[in-house]
Amino acid sequence: MDGQYDHYIAVDWSESNMAIARMTPKRPDVKLIDVPSDIGELKRYLRSLVGRKILTIEETTTAQWLYTELIEEVDRLLVCDPHRNRLLSDGPKTDPIDAGKLVQLLRAGLLKEVYHGQGAFVELRRLVSGYDDVVRAGVRLQNQREALLRACGRSGGGEEKLGAWEAFVLEGLERRIRDYEEDKAEYEKKFAEAARKHPEIRHQMKIPGIGPINSVKVVARVINADRFPDKGHYWSYCGLIKHDKMSGGRRYGKRAPRFSRVMKNVYKTAALGAIKGNNEMREYYDYLMREKNVPEDNAQHAVARRIAQVSLGVLRSEKAYRPMEAKKLKERKQPGPQGR
């Protein structure tokens, strides 16, 4: 990365202040600025720098907003993964110190980029995030109600009556559960609107096991399929494969990558749904179980990978999945499980 840019800039942004660190290829020292947070002032500072500029910020709750505001002010904006920046945890920790270390990592090319983009699909991420929050809260309320009924002997059809305090708590839980069900229904209407608006979502819905809600989750998370060079990178992103651990020519097992739990859940649940139906994914599952004697859990996992592979291909092609065409293509090739 050295020599490509005239200015290497890192910003540590918080609600009250912004720490700006800058380096140039000709001078190894870091210039630091620590001032109150002001997006307008930050833009003016960036515009005052002459030459090619690369800017980095860490992935936080404000990262997408900063990305949208600053993308036009620099030649490249890199949102980096804070879990990989171990240098920042060493020694004293202040915003200017963190910004200074961050710009050194940027200059050395040691930052791992976190994908950010613009457009309608980015907005869908917020819709999906809100829906997941609502569902988690609703499941917690339902579990609390069930626990209360069990404690009072009512869950299994017992005749014991609730006391006044238990009845009060139960009434409150049921009221909030009704609110949850109404909120969930409103989110599902928004998902249906998104499917009508975006053909990419409708294309995903044609893949076995992937329903309307999960289709929105896939499109909102991936946004741009071209950022994955091949299916292996996509499987890693979705938590469907593990990486080998090797040293000195010896293998020390495998370890899971950092992955999107949302995407793993999408394809795992899609596999469970697909193998209950009559479709090509069920045929693939039966083939693994009967002809290859693959254990059930491994066969389900292989189906999840196959669905993820198809899902990525549909996103790339921008065309709906046609199972008959896929089956004909498969018959031309040597039969056998793929991606295991």
Protein Blocks (a to p, Z undefined) as FASTA:
>chain_A
ZZjambdcdddddfkbccdddddfkbmbdcdddddddfklmmmmmmmpgcjddddddddf
klmmmmmmmmmmpmbdcdddfklmmmlmgcjddfklmmmmmmmmmmnopaccddddedjk
lmmmmmmmmmmmmmmmmmmmmmmmmmmmmmnopmnopabdcdfklmmmmmmmmmmmmmmm
mmmmmmmmmmmmmmmmmmklmmmmmpghiafklmmmmmmmnopamlpmblmlmmmmnopa
ccdddeehiaebjadddddfklmmmmmmmmmmmmmmccfklmmmmmmmmmnopafklmmm
mmmmmmmmmmmmmmmnopacdfklmmmmmmmpccddehZZ
